[in-house]
Structures are given as C-alpha cells and as structure tokens.
Amino acid sequence: SEIATMMDIPVTKIISTCMSLGMMVTMNQRLDAETLTIVAEEFDYTVDFVGAEVEESIEEHVDTEAELEPRAPIITVMGHVDHGKTSLLDYIREENVIAGESGGITQHIGAYGVELKSGQKIAFLDTPGHEAFTAMRARGAQVTDLVIIVIAADDDVMPQTKEAISHAQAAGVPIVFAINKVDKPAANPEKIKEQLSQMNLLVEDWGGKIQSHEISAKTGQGVEELLEKVLLEAEMLDLKANPNKHAVGTVVEALLDKGRGYVSTILVQEGTLKIGDYMLAGKHSGKVKAMFDERGKNMKEAGPSTPVSILGLDGAPQAGDKFHIFEDEKEAKQIASKRSQLQREQSVRTQRHITLDEIGRRIALGDFKELNIILKGDVDGSVEALTDSFQKLSTGEIQVNIIHKGVGAITESDVLLASASDAIIVGFNVRPSGNARILADNEEIDVRTYSIIYDAINDLRDAMEGMLSPEL
Ligand code: GDP
C-alpha cells in the first residue's frame, strides 16, 4: 500500500502485478528490494534506494592510524568429533590463568580470554565446530582471526577435518594444526602430516608454510608451544583496534537465566564497553547493568578482543548479531523495535544468494568474477572428475572455485558454508538431508543435483556462457 501511494496507483493493481510475478501478497506486506524494483518498472517508475535501511542510521567512528593499538587475537578451535577440541579448550582455560586467579568455577559462556605467562593475551571462542563458526559468518559476522584445527594422531584426516579446513579457507582465516593425542601409543603424527600434504597442505616440517604442533590435550604436552606458534602467526596479521571509543562487537551466545534474566556473551572487537552503556544488539536493547568473565568475576569495562557476559538486554540476541553503543537510550530502543517490526513483516532480504540461472544477469552487471561451488558426490572418483571438469570451465573473466568438496549427502554445514560464501551446491548422486533442504530454502541457496556427469558439466557451461554473452 505504501508503494501504491507513492506511485499514485490503486493498491489492487500492485497486488495483481505481484500475482503475475507469482507472489500472493496482502496490502500490508513488505516487499523486498528486487520485487519493489520490478513492480515499479511495470508502472514506468524507477526505484532509488536512499539509505532506508535502519542499519545506516548507526554512525560508526572511523579510526585514524594513530588511534589504533595492538589487540589480542581471537581464535576458534575446529576439527573432527572426538579429536579433542573440548579437551584442548578446557586445558587452556584451566592452565593459562592470570596468577592468583586459578581455581574458581568456570562457566561455559561461549568465549573466554587467557593470559599466557609471557603476558600475551588470547581470546578463544568456546563454541567448537565449524557450524557455529560458519553460522556466524553467514550472518555477516567475521570474528575469528585464526583457526586451530585439531587432528587426532591416532586417527586420520577425517571428513569433518576436511570440512573444517574448507570452512576456514573460505573465510580466509589462517590455520594452525594441532596434532593431538600424541601421548597415545598408536599416535602417528607423520601419517597425519602426509595426509595433509596429499591435500596440498604442507606443514612447516614438511617444507611448507603452515604451522603445526604435536600436542596432548590430556597431559598438556606441547600446548604452550602450540599457543606460541599461534601468537607468532597472529603477529603477522598485525591486529589492531581503537580502544578509546564506544564499543562495537558481536554476540557469541545468549540465554535466559532464571535468576538473572537475559545473559548475553559478547565479544568486544573495537572500543571499550562500560557499565551503564546503552546497547543495541540485533533486535534487543538495554542498559549494561553488569559485566563478568567466565569465572564470574565482575568487570567494569572491557576493551578490544575481550569476551564478556552482560546483563541488561531486554531479550536474547542471536549469535552473530552485531552490537553498538548509543548515547541515547531512546535511539537504541527505537532501532531495536524497528528491527523487530521488520522481522515480523519478514523477508526483507538485502542479500540474495547466487543461482545458476542468475549468473548471466550478474555478470552483465559487472559484479561477478568468481563462481563458488560446493561439490558433494557419492564416490571420490566422481567428485574428483567433476572438480576437474568444473575447474576447466574457468575463463579469463570468471574463475570457478570449488570451495569445498566431499563424499556424502548435502548437509546443513554445506548450506551454511554456501550461505556464508555465496556459493551454489552441486550434488552428484547425493541429495540434501531433510534439514539441509529446509535450511537451503530459507537461505535461498541454489542446490543442483545430478546423476549424469555430462549433465552437470553442461548446465554449468551453459550458465557460464550466459555469463560471457549476456542476453540484455
Ligand atoms: P571433541 O569432540 O573434539 O571436543 O573431543 P573431546 O575433547 O571431547 O575428546 C574426545 C575424547 O578424546 C575424550 O575422551 C578425551 O578425554 C580424549 N582425548 C582428548 N585429547 C586427548 C589426548 O591428548 N590424549 C588422550 N589420550 N586422549 C585425549
């Protein structure tokens, strides 16, 4: 009805135009940007989007070089199930505590900071697994600076290890390998390094550039040296942030605590968070009433790369939501309620994901240079054959990237990766699991399944040729 008023056209005409586009809409429904553009075109109008997005009303301070100070790295631990992620995180949390603060009951709050004997600090996201990592990325939150991938030396490089590697690589985050369980008699670290080398991942003592270290998360052997290597790797990233401004960061976890209300664990990425600040996080807002770390110790302020739990928000934001601080409580509240309203009216999609059919149009717009593909198949042979054929379709203009490949059904983790990396998913003789299908529909990910290799290659080639000679 709003766009009808703007164009001075009866609202019924707008509704019937939508119906001709295959959309059943009501008068009060909010249309996404693309639909608005098409509908307006029908009536010879063009749409100009002038920062109507709520997000744009949030002013962010632009840091000058002089304001930036070094900050601690933020690390995520990933790897195959049972390879020792939790054990490593627990060991680090228990062993590396600031003098005089050991003991005390630690609570799982989703993130924690440690201070090494050298005085250097590291923040860990305690949500092991690449799903959490990529889910946050799919929501636009790139939090992790560096990934530790744990591989059990008495096992092999497993499918989930490969997934974790693909997820870290797709995010462009450096990897350090922790070859774990070396206390076990059956441990064979060299075999793991060899398997990594077969995947073109050469660790340092195999003549490559990737850091790795042999550890036991059980006895603690090698963990300190692993963290030193992590810090060395982090140093090359030259991580900096401005601590002297209002805090900006990301929500890691949030829950409703019976006694205390909503407890949200957040990671401060820039600026300093203080008690009494007015916070907006996702759809929720509130005054920060209390802050504490994973040992329950009260904190008054939290600077860059510091994880803290806070009390005071009027609800539980989602992992990956960004938070901002406002001078004015009202303003934070207004934006929060606007966001809730938008979400109720649903599907205000700002970002649509790529589909095979759309490639031609996107290249015509000149904003499409790389086609990311996630490839799953029933056997290794067909996955390798398709990888080869797909990559050969790359041209000077468009690069085909297989950002992840593997044997097995299309999983939710694949869909999340596609969403975070704007990829299409190709399945050969495999289908998506039920949940993966639902997630793919929600995230609008193009999932193509084939049972004939030739068909898969042809489809992609056709789409790519559409890229090269777009029908305008
Ligand atoms: P996650 O699934 O990757 O989080 O793995 P866990 O940390 O839960 O570890 C799985 C199992 O391996 C547990 O029974 C741990 O006690 C055991 N484990 C983990 N690290 C080591 C290690 O370095 N040495 C030995 N012997 N066992 C370990």
Boltz pocket constraint, residues with backbone or C-beta under 6 A from the ligand:
constraints:
  - pocket:
      binder: B
      contacts: [[A, 79], [A, 80], [A, 81], [A, 82], [A, 83], [A, 84], [A, 85], [A, 86], [A, 87], [A, 88], [A, 128], [A, 180], [A, 181], [A, 182], [A, 183], [A, 184], [A, 215], [A, 216], [A, 217], [A, 218], [A, 219]]
      max_distance: 6.0
